[in-house]
Amino acid sequence: MKLRSVAVFGVGYVLGAKAGRERYVQIVEAIQAASQRFDEARRQRGKPSRAGSDGLDSYLDEASRS
C-alpha cells in the first residue's frame, strides 16, 4: 500500500509540475502581449511609452527562458 501511494504521488507530482510550467508560460505570454498592446495604445494617442518598459520586457524575456 505504501509503495502504491508513493508511486501515485510521484505521477501526480510530475504531471502537476508539467501543467504548472505550461500555465506559467501562458501567463508570461499574456503579460507580454498586454504590455505591447498598452504601449501601442499609448503611441496611437501620441503619448510616450512607459518609462522603464524595457526593464519589464527584459525581465519577462529572462523569466520565459528559465
Rosetta blueprint (number, residue, H / E / L):
1 M L
2 K H
3 L H
4 R H
5 S H
6 V H
7 A H
8 V H
9 F H
10 G H
11 V H
12 G H
13 Y H
14 V H
15 L H
16 G H
17 A H
18 K H
19 A H
20 G H
21 R H
22 E H
23 R H
24 Y H
25 V H
26 Q H
27 I H
28 V H
29 E H
30 A H
31 I H
32 Q H
33 A H
34 A H
35 S H
36 Q H
37 R H
38 F H
39 D H
40 E H
41 A H
42 R H
43 R H
44 Q H
45 R L
46 G L
47 K L
48 P L
49 S L
50 R L
51 A L
52 G L
53 S H
54 D H
55 G H
56 L H
57 D H
58 S H
59 Y H
60 L H
61 D H
62 E H
63 A H
64 S H
65 R H
66 S L
